[in-house]
Amino acid sequence: MPELPEVETIRRGLAKFIVKDKIKNTKVLCEKSFQGEPEAANIIDIRRFGKALIIDLDNDKSLMIHLRMTGQLIYDGHKERYAAGHPSDNFLDNLPNKQTRVILELQNGTLYFNDQRKFGFIKVLDTKNVENDPFIKKLAKEPWQMQLEEFYEKLQKHHTSVKAVILDQTIIAGLGNIYADEALFKAKIHPKTKANKLTKKEAENLLKAARYVMEKSIESGGSTLKDYKKADGTKGDYLDKFAQVFNRQGQPCPRCRTKLEKIKVAGRGTHICPHCQKERE
């Protein structure tokens, strides 16, 4: 699943091509992938809440799009094609293909929603009710929106590992596995540390670190493993340029040169420096 910076990268990339265009017709090839009644309308904006994209229309409706595990958004213009999301072997083959679930025919091109495993969706909402949709309503604030007092108060309520807490999208939104590891490393906090044992200063360092690593990722076009591409079909380079610990087990710590390790925390593969991030009793 793309993490928040990847979805933000997709939003920015697609905005250049679809905002101010018009949806002339919608073809639903898989009923599970489209919820609501499609209508012709002009696209006036594309927003993001957590990992959900919101395409606002001029008929007071909005399309909420979630890519989930294998979703793709592929814009095919008259001259160029721009792709975002999970790439498959036929990522840029002829469209529509066997993975195409919804086709939005635009005035100046076509936007394809592909989804191999059919976990993603497009949902029609009243624009005024977007923030009240259950999927969006349960999201917590993102690191940029979260104030220290609120973040520290949330941490103090949880006796589980700090990594498990910051991965919980109802506590703080947007931190997936990569960014949790990177933020905890930057803040010098062991991921197994109980959240309620963090000092206020540690909470402040962690919040600042979360903002930093996500901003750097957005600047570089998102993190990339083998299954993510951004809105122009190329891969983001955060992991190459900025990641300090994720997927670098066995390599020297960039701070102290201790060999980095991979452990399991909250059921997830977790990357740490055992010297910089001391485990507590």
ChimeraX attribute file (.defattr): number of C-alpha atoms within 10 A of each C-alpha:
attribute: neighborCount
match mode: 1-to-1
recipient: residues
	/A:1	17
	/A:2	27
	/A:3	21
	/A:4	25
	/A:5	26
	/A:6	27
	/A:7	28
	/A:8	24
	/A:9	23
	/A:10	26
	/A:11	22
	/A:12	18
	/A:13	18
	/A:14	22
	/A:15	18
	/A:16	10
	/A:17	16
	/A:18	24
	/A:19	16
	/A:20	15
	/A:21	16
	/A:22	20
	/A:23	22
	/A:24	15
	/A:25	16
	/A:26	18
	/A:27	13
	/A:28	17
	/A:29	16
	/A:30	14
	/A:31	11
	/A:32	13
	/A:33	21
	/A:34	23
	/A:35	15
	/A:36	11
	/A:37	9
	/A:38	17
	/A:39	14
	/A:40	16
	/A:41	19
	/A:42	19
	/A:43	22
	/A:44	17
	/A:45	17
	/A:46	20
	/A:47	16
	/A:48	17
	/A:49	22
	/A:50	23
	/A:51	22
	/A:52	22
	/A:53	21
	/A:54	23
	/A:55	24
	/A:56	23
	/A:57	23
	/A:58	15
	/A:59	14
	/A:60	12
	/A:61	20
	/A:62	27
	/A:63	25
	/A:64	26
	/A:65	22
	/A:66	22
	/A:67	25
	/A:68	20
	/A:69	17
	/A:70	21
	/A:71	28
	/A:72	29
	/A:73	24
	/A:74	25
	/A:75	23
	/A:76	20
	/A:77	16
	/A:78	9
	/A:79	6
	/A:80	9
	/A:81	16
	/A:82	20
	/A:83	24
	/A:84	28
	/A:85	28
	/A:86	23
	/A:87	21
	/A:88	17
	/A:89	6
	/A:90	11
	/A:91	19
	/A:92	15
	/A:93	9
	/A:94	7
	/A:95	16
	/A:96	14
	/A:97	13
	/A:98	11
	/A:99	22
	/A:100	22
	/A:101	26
	/A:102	23
	/A:103	20
	/A:104	20
	/A:105	18
	/A:106	22
	/A:107	15
	/A:108	15
	/A:109	20
	/A:110	22
	/A:111	24
	/A:112	23
	/A:113	27
	/A:114	30
	/A:115	27
	/A:116	17
	/A:117	11
	/A:118	18
	/A:119	14
	/A:120	22
	/A:121	24
	/A:122	23
	/A:123	17
	/A:124	19
	/A:125	22
	/A:126	16
	/A:127	19
	/A:128	10
	/A:129	11
	/A:130	20
	/A:131	15
	/A:132	13
	/A:133	12
	/A:134	9
	/A:135	13
	/A:136	15
	/A:137	12
	/A:138	14
	/A:139	19
	/A:140	18
	/A:141	19
	/A:142	19
	/A:143	21
	/A:144	14
	/A:145	11
	/A:146	16
	/A:147	13
	/A:148	18
	/A:149	11
	/A:150	10
	/A:151	20
	/A:152	21
	/A:153	13
	/A:154	16
	/A:155	23
	/A:156	16
	/A:157	11
	/A:158	15
	/A:159	13
	/A:160	16
	/A:161	19
	/A:162	24
	/A:163	26
	/A:164	20
	/A:165	22
	/A:166	28
	/A:167	18
	/A:168	15
	/A:169	17
	/A:170	14
	/A:171	17
	/A:172	21
	/A:173	23
	/A:174	27
	/A:175	26
	/A:176	18
	/A:177	18
	/A:178	20
	/A:179	26
	/A:180	27
	/A:181	26
	/A:182	25
	/A:183	28
	/A:184	25
	/A:185	22
	/A:186	21
	/A:187	19
	/A:188	20
	/A:189	25
	/A:190	23
	/A:191	28
	/A:192	19
	/A:193	20
	/A:194	19
	/A:195	23
	/A:196	18
	/A:197	17
	/A:198	17
	/A:199	13
	/A:200	16
	/A:201	11
	/A:202	16
	/A:203	23
	/A:204	18
	/A:205	18
	/A:206	25
	/A:207	23
	/A:208	17
	/A:209	22
	/A:210	25
	/A:211	18
	/A:212	17
	/A:213	24
	/A:214	27
	/A:215	15
	/A:216	17
	/A:217	25
	/A:218	21
	/A:219	14
	/A:220	20
	/A:221	25
	/A:222	27
	/A:223	28
	/A:224	20
	/A:225	12
	/A:226	8
	/A:227	14
	/A:228	23
	/A:229	26
	/A:230	30
	/A:231	26
	/A:232	17
	/A:233	17
	/A:234	14
	/A:235	19
	/A:236	23
	/A:237	18
	/A:238	20
	/A:239	19
	/A:240	11
	/A:241	12
	/A:242	14
	/A:243	20
	/A:244	25
	/A:245	27
	/A:246	21
	/A:247	19
	/A:248	17
	/A:249	17
	/A:250	12
	/A:251	15
	/A:252	16
	/A:253	20
	/A:254	12
	/A:255	11
	/A:256	10
	/A:257	12
	/A:258	15
	/A:259	16
	/A:260	22
	/A:261	19
	/A:262	18
	/A:263	12
	/A:264	11
	/A:265	15
	/A:266	15
	/A:267	8
	/A:268	12
	/A:269	14
	/A:270	23
	/A:271	27
	/A:272	28
	/A:273	26
	/A:274	16
	/A:275	16
	/A:276	19
	/A:277	18
	/A:278	15
	/A:279	12
	/A:280	10
	/A:281	4
